Amino acid sequence: MELIKRAVIAVLLLPVIFAGIIPVVLIIIDPRRQPFFWPGLLVLAAGASLLVLCIRDFYKRGGGTLAPWDAPAELVVTGPYRFCRNPMYIGVLLTIAGFALMFTSPLVLLYNIAAAVLFHLRIVKYEEPRLAQQFGNRWALYAAMTNRWLPKIR
């Protein structure tokens, strides 16, 4: 039960804020017409679905949450993670891109670009070295078999 509480808190604190609340606030600040509403909704739905699958795998297979302070104890290499190393971040970025398209918001698009750069720096400078230290050879083999961002279909 404790893990469920931690998972709910992590989801409410991270994806809901960064992939939901911030883009909506930016849209309110910078309202536009919506010629790409439906394509944007499809992109948003794809991103949110991917994010949910990743959160589920972190919880079920890894025994942790998406929060950096409560990360999975096991290396998750199944589900979306069998195709690339960072599908959760891709899900967040697709969700934000969906908002940008739905509301043709340059401000949300700029936020998405900034988030992508910051995610990449965090992954390269912090997450991957920590995973290499924590999981050793298992991480090295997984990293050799998967791309960081672009899915590798095998």
N, C-alpha and C positions, 0 to 999 in steps of 0.2 A: 504494500500500500504506500509505503514511503516513496518508492521509485515513481509511482503514478503521480503523487503530489509534486515531486521534483520535475517530472516531465511536463506537467501542466504549467507550472510556473515558468519553466524554460521557454515553452512555446509562447506563452503570453508575453514574456519579456522580450524575446528576440524577434521571431518572424512577424508577429502581429504588429510590433512597433516599426521594424525596418521595412517590411514588405507590405504593410497595410496602412498604418496610421500616417507615417511620414509622406508617402505618395499622395494620400488623400488630402493632407494639409497643403501640400504643394499645388495640387489641382485647385483647391479653394482659393489659394493666393493668386494662381495664374489660370483662370478659367478660359477654355477654348471651345470651339465647336467640335462635334464628335463624328467626323466622316469615317473614322476607322474604328468605331465602337465595337462592332461585331468581331472583326479580326483580332482586335486587342483583347476582347473577352476570351477568345480561344487561346491566345498566348498566355493570358493570365491564368486560365483554367489549367493549361498544361503545366505551367510553373508551379501553381499551388498543389496540383496532384503529385508532381515529382517531389515537392517538399514534404508532403504528407507521407509518401512512401519512404523517404529517407529518415524522417523522424520515427516512423514505425520500426524500421530496421535498426536504428540506434537503440531503441527501447527493447525490442524483442531479441535481437541477435547480439547486441553489444552490452546490454544491461546498463545503459546510461541514457543521457539526454543530449540534446544539441548544444546545451550550455557549456562553455569552456570550463566552468568550475565543476561540472558534473558529467564529464565526457564518458563514453563507453569504456568499460574495462577490457573488452575484447575488440580486436581489429575486425571491422565490418567490411567484408569483401563480396557480399552477395547482393541480390536485388539490383538497384541502380548502380551500386558501387562496383559491380563486376564489369561495367563499361567504362567508367572513368573515376578518378579519385575524389572529385568534388561535386557530385550531383546535387547536394543540398544547396550549395552556393548558386549553382546553375538554376535551380528551382526558384530561389529568391530573385535572381536577376531577371528570369523570365516573367515572374509575377510583376515586378516593377516595370519591365518593358511593356507588359500588357496594359498597365495603367497609363503609361506614356502614350501608347497607341490609341487606347480608348478615348482619351481626352486630348489627343494631339498636343501634349504638353512638353515644350522644350525644357522646362524646368525639371520635370520628372525624368526626362531623358538624360539631362546633365547629372542629376542625382544618381541615376543608374550607372553611368560611366564612372563617376567618382567611386561608387560602391564597388564596381568591378575592379578598379585599380587597388583600392584598399583591401579587398578580399585577396587579391593576388599577392600583395605584399605580406599580408598576415600569413597566408599559406606558406609562402617561400621562406619567410624569416622566422616564423614561430611554429606553425602546425607541423610541417613536414620534418623539421629537425626533432621536435618532441616525439613524433610518431616513430621516427627512426631509433631514437633512444629507448622508447618504451617497448617497441615490438621487434627491434633488431632485424634479423634475417627475414622474418615473415613480412615486415614492411618493405624491405629491399626487393624481395621477389614480387610482391604486389605492385610496387612502384614501377618495376621494370616491365610488368605486363599490362599496365594501364597508363593512359595519358592523364595529365593533370586536368585538362579542361575538355578537350574534344573526345567524345565517346569513341572507344575502339571496339568495333563489332568483331566478336570472335565466335 
